[in-house]
Structures are given as structure tokens and as C-alpha cells.
Amino acid sequence: MEQANRKTLVWGGNSFMKLMLPYLESIGRAADFVVDSYVDQLQGVARAVHIKDESRVPCIVNECDAYLVCIGGSHGRERYLISKMLENEYCLNPLNLSHQTSFVCSTSTIGRGTILMPRSVINSYSSIGESCIVNTNASIDHECVIGNGVHIMGGAVITGRVVINDYASIGSNATILPDIRIGKGAFVGAGAVVTKDVCDFQTVVGIPARNQ
């Protein structure tokens, strides 16, 4: 693709997008177009063209070659589906962003469009799906399998051989004990200690974690 078309489309214009600006800068990119229906102004993002009407996206994608979806929290399914739409309908490439202090073992794999924040750790023989977020100081130990659209929040500890299914969210400073399965779309509350499997779309909190 020509250099003139080497622009980035960012979907989502709130705090998470602003958090990602230094990551983009570190790889020579910027938030050139920001799609967000609810943000009235993008302070501190002078270069960005703000697109409030999503129907305008087809008009600007020919200027872009890559995208970043800045939707965090428990919106993993939305983040993943928007990513697939931008790839499949508009042939844009997802950006994988990793802070320089993050660590990924050479035996582990990271899916497309996944973001690794400062001091995050992915240990041996683990696999991380597409469109995931691993926040600051989060640790994923050996032989874990993380699905698509998962958000592991700051300080969370995922111990060995844990399976976390698509779109689940793991709260800040939560701990998942070894060999646990976290179901699709489940939510583990901040500081929880998970000692047994969590069902699909279940919310658990506390020590030990129980159904809310």
C-alpha cells in the first residue's frame, strides 16, 4: 500500500483510545480517523478526523491500511466483532500493540489485534486469542488458553493451565487458580480468587469467588 494510505482508523474515542496514543506513536502511527458516535470532541488528538456517523466509514477506509479497536471492559464481544468487520469488509489490518516492558515467552502465541500493556507477562506455551487486552502488571502463566475478545485487567494473576473462553473479563487483581475454566462472556470481579470453574456468562466475586 502506498505511504499516503498508511493511516490508522481507531474505533472508540474515550479514555482507552487516549491511553493508546503513545503506543501508536512508538510505531510511527497516529489516530488519523476516530470513529465514535458518542464523543463530541477529541481533546488532545488534534490530527484525528472525528467520524460520528458510522455510515461514513466506507468513505474513509481507502485512506487507511490498519485499525485499532479501543473498546475495553466487558465489551469483548463488541470489540471482536468490530475487528472482524474491519478486516473482512474493508481489508484493514489489525495492529498488535505491546509496551516495551511487556514479556511474551517465545513458546507462546498472540492473536491479531491484541494489546499488551506495561509489565504484562505471557509465560511459556500459552496462547492468547484475537482482540484481547492484557492490562498493566497482569500475568498469564504457563499453558493457558485465552479466547478471543478477552480483557484481563491490571494486576490479575492467571496461573497455570487456565482456560478463559471468548469475551470473558477478569477484574483487577483477581487470581485464577490452576486448571480452572472461565466460561464464555463470564465476569470475574476485582480482587476475586477463583477456586472452581465459572459458567458461561456468570459473574463471580469475592474470596473465594462465588456467583453474584
C-alpha positions as CSV (number, residue, x, y, z in Angstrom):
1,M,0.0,0.0,0.0
2,E,1.3,3.5,-0.8
3,Q,2.7,5.6,2.0
4,A,-0.1,8.2,1.5
5,N,-2.6,5.5,2.5
6,R,-0.7,4.4,5.6
7,K,-3.2,5.8,8.1
8,T,-4.9,4.3,11.1
9,L,-8.6,4.0,11.8
10,V,-9.4,3.9,15.5
11,W,-12.8,2.7,16.6
12,G,-13.6,4.2,20.0
13,G,-12.6,7.7,21.2
14,N,-12.8,7.6,25.0
15,S,-10.1,7.2,27.7
16,F,-8.8,3.9,26.3
17,M,-8.1,5.4,22.9
18,K,-6.1,8.2,24.6
19,L,-4.2,5.6,26.6
20,M,-3.2,4.0,23.3
21,L,-1.8,7.2,21.6
22,P,1.8,6.7,22.9
23,Y,1.7,3.1,21.7
24,L,0.7,4.3,18.2
25,E,3.4,7.0,18.3
26,S,6.0,4.4,19.2
27,I,5.4,2.5,15.9
28,G,5.2,5.7,13.8
29,R,1.4,5.9,13.7
30,A,-1.3,8.2,15.0
31,A,-5.1,8.1,15.4
32,D,-5.8,9.5,12.0
33,F,-9.6,8.8,11.9
34,V,-11.5,8.1,15.1
35,V,-15.0,6.6,14.9
36,D,-17.1,7.2,17.9
37,S,-20.8,8.1,17.9
38,Y,-20.9,9.5,21.4
39,V,-17.8,11.6,21.8
40,D,-18.4,15.3,20.9
41,Q,-14.8,16.3,20.8
42,L,-11.4,14.6,20.9
43,Q,-9.3,16.8,23.2
44,G,-5.6,16.3,22.7
45,V,-6.0,14.4,19.4
46,A,-5.5,17.3,17.0
47,R,-4.7,15.2,14.0
48,A,-7.7,13.0,14.2
49,V,-10.7,13.3,12.0
50,H,-13.7,12.5,14.2
51,I,-16.3,10.3,12.5
52,K,-19.6,10.3,14.5
53,D,-21.7,8.6,11.8
54,E,-20.6,5.1,11.3
55,S,-22.1,5.1,7.8
56,R,-19.2,7.3,6.7
57,V,-16.6,4.6,7.4
58,P,-16.7,3.3,3.8
59,C,-15.8,6.8,2.6
60,I,-12.5,6.9,4.6
61,V,-11.2,3.4,4.8
62,N,-9.5,3.7,1.4
63,E,-7.1,6.1,3.1
64,C,-6.2,3.6,5.8
65,D,-4.3,0.3,5.9
66,A,-4.7,-0.6,9.6
67,Y,-7.1,-0.3,12.5
68,L,-7.3,-0.3,16.3
69,V,-10.4,-1.0,18.3
70,C,-10.3,0.9,21.6
71,I,-13.2,-0.6,23.4
72,G,-12.3,-2.2,26.8
73,G,-14.0,-3.6,29.8
74,S,-16.7,-6.2,29.4
75,H,-17.4,-5.3,25.8
76,G,-15.1,-8.0,24.4
77,R,-17.7,-9.4,22.0
78,E,-18.3,-6.0,20.5
79,R,-14.6,-5.4,20.2
80,Y,-14.1,-8.7,18.4
81,L,-17.0,-8.3,16.0
82,I,-16.0,-4.8,15.0
83,S,-12.5,-6.1,14.4
84,K,-13.7,-8.8,12.1
85,M,-15.9,-6.4,10.3
86,L,-13.0,-4.0,9.6
87,E,-10.9,-6.9,8.4
88,N,-13.4,-8.8,6.3
89,E,-15.4,-5.9,4.8
90,Y,-12.6,-3.3,4.4
91,C,-9.4,-5.4,4.3
92,L,-7.8,-3.4,7.1
93,N,-5.0,-5.0,9.2
94,P,-5.3,-5.1,13.0
95,L,-2.4,-3.5,15.0
96,N,-0.8,-5.6,17.8
97,L,0.5,-3.1,20.3
98,S,2.9,-4.1,23.0
99,H,4.5,-1.9,25.6
100,Q,8.3,-2.3,25.7
101,T,8.2,-3.7,29.2
102,S,5.8,-6.5,28.4
103,F,7.1,-10.0,28.1
104,V,6.0,-12.8,25.9
105,C,7.7,-16.2,26.1
106,S,9.0,-17.4,22.7
107,T,6.9,-20.6,23.1
108,S,3.6,-18.6,23.4
109,T,1.4,-17.2,20.7
110,I,-0.5,-13.9,20.5
111,G,-3.6,-13.4,18.3
112,R,-4.2,-10.5,15.9
113,G,-5.2,-7.1,17.3
114,T,-4.2,-7.9,20.9
115,I,-2.8,-5.2,23.2
116,L,-0.2,-5.9,25.9
117,M,0.3,-3.1,28.5
118,P,3.3,-2.3,30.7
119,R,4.9,-5.2,32.6
120,S,2.3,-7.7,31.4
121,V,3.6,-11.3,31.2
122,I,2.7,-14.2,29.0
123,N,4.6,-17.3,30.1
124,S,5.5,-20.5,28.3
125,Y,3.2,-22.4,26.0
126,S,0.2,-20.1,26.5
127,S,-1.9,-18.9,23.6
128,I,-3.8,-15.6,23.5
129,G,-6.7,-15.1,21.1
130,E,-7.6,-12.1,18.9
131,S,-8.7,-8.7,20.0
132,C,-7.6,-9.3,23.6
133,I,-6.4,-6.8,26.2
134,V,-3.8,-7.7,28.9
135,N,-3.5,-4.8,31.3
136,T,-0.7,-3.4,33.3
137,N,1.1,-5.9,35.6
138,A,-1.3,-8.8,34.6
139,S,0.3,-12.2,34.5
140,I,-0.7,-15.2,32.4
141,D,1.3,-18.3,33.4
142,H,2.2,-21.4,31.6
143,E,0.0,-23.5,29.2
144,C,-3.0,-21.1,29.5
145,V,-5.5,-20.8,26.6
146,I,-7.2,-17.4,26.3
147,G,-10.0,-17.0,23.8
148,N,-11.0,-14.0,21.6
149,G,-12.1,-10.7,22.9
150,V,-10.9,-11.4,26.5
151,H,-9.9,-8.5,28.8
152,I,-7.5,-9.3,31.6
153,M,-7.4,-6.2,33.8
154,G,-4.5,-4.7,35.8
155,G,-2.7,-6.9,38.3
156,A,-4.7,-10.0,37.5
157,V,-2.9,-13.3,38.0
158,I,-3.8,-16.2,35.7
159,T,-2.0,-19.3,37.0
160,G,-1.1,-22.4,35.0
161,R,-3.3,-24.3,32.6
162,V,-6.2,-22.0,32.9
163,V,-8.7,-21.8,30.1
164,I,-10.6,-18.4,29.6
165,N,-13.2,-18.5,26.9
166,D,-14.3,-15.8,24.4
167,Y,-15.4,-12.4,25.7
168,A,-14.7,-13.1,29.4
169,S,-13.4,-10.3,31.6
170,I,-11.1,-10.8,34.5
171,G,-11.1,-7.9,37.0
172,S,-8.2,-6.0,38.5
173,N,-6.0,-8.0,40.9
174,A,-8.2,-11.2,40.5
175,T,-6.5,-14.5,40.8
176,I,-7.5,-17.6,38.9
177,L,-6.1,-20.8,40.4
178,P,-4.6,-23.6,38.2
179,D,-6.6,-25.8,35.9
180,I,-9.7,-23.6,36.2
181,R,-12.1,-22.9,33.2
182,I,-13.7,-19.5,32.9
183,G,-16.8,-19.6,30.7
184,K,-17.7,-17.6,27.6
185,G,-18.7,-14.0,28.5
186,A,-18.1,-14.6,32.2
187,F,-17.0,-11.7,34.5
188,V,-14.6,-12.2,37.4
189,G,-14.8,-9.3,39.9
190,A,-11.8,-7.2,41.1
191,G,-9.8,-9.0,43.7
192,A,-11.7,-12.3,43.4
193,V,-9.9,-15.6,44.0
194,V,-11.4,-18.2,41.6
195,T,-11.1,-21.7,43.0
196,K,-13.6,-23.5,40.8
197,D,-14.9,-23.3,37.2
198,V,-17.1,-20.4,36.2
199,C,-20.0,-21.0,33.9
200,D,-20.7,-19.1,30.7
201,F,-22.0,-15.5,31.3
202,Q,-21.7,-16.0,35.1
203,T,-20.5,-13.2,37.3
204,V,-18.4,-14.2,40.3
205,V,-16.9,-12.0,43.1
206,G,-15.2,-12.4,46.5
207,I,-12.7,-14.8,48.2
208,P,-13.3,-17.5,47.3
209,A,-15.3,-16.3,44.2
210,R,-19.0,-17.0,44.3
211,N,-21.9,-16.4,41.9
212,Q,-23.2,-12.9,42.4
